[in-house]
Amino acid sequence: MADVTLKGTTRQTTAAGIAGLFGLFAGLCAIFAGGVTLIDWYTETTQARWPVVAAIVERADLVASRRTSKDGGGELWRLTTRVRYDVNGEARTATLTSRSAYSDEEYLRLQAWTVQHRKGSYIDIRFDPSRPNHAVFAAAEPGFGSGGIRDDLILFAIAAIACPGLLAL
């Protein structure tokens, strides 16, 4: 019978090896960010084709949440608006939600919107023809739509540039 022995070899981790590992990780991040970007792009272009209708604001609230210290602490705000509208003569309701606002400037913009659009005022919304109770803000104002494509592209570009740069090391 043959004697199989394994020799223990110790390998030193080099800076180039660590850079290569980070390069592979950046490549995976680039793939993930690219997928998210495509999904967000598809969602936003689909919603842009939905019909626009005038809706009556029933309620508009700024909802504050506390962020954990792991996420940087502080507060974040989100606008939640309940609206009523007609689709083909049938009354519908929907709750619209904005993106989260992290800065005081974004908070003030959302607060000004809630003051301007009190109960009974009209806003334009887009509704999904296949699910008429599903609607989004039609306004192109910052913080209302998803608008995450720009951020997605920035993350994708960083990861896509870091990957070959780190692998080359």
Beta strands, then each sheet from edge to edge (+ up, - down):
strand 1: 52-66
strand 2: 75-87
strand 3: 90-97
strand 4: 122-128
strand 5: 131-137
sheet 1: 3+ 2- 1+ 4- 5+
end
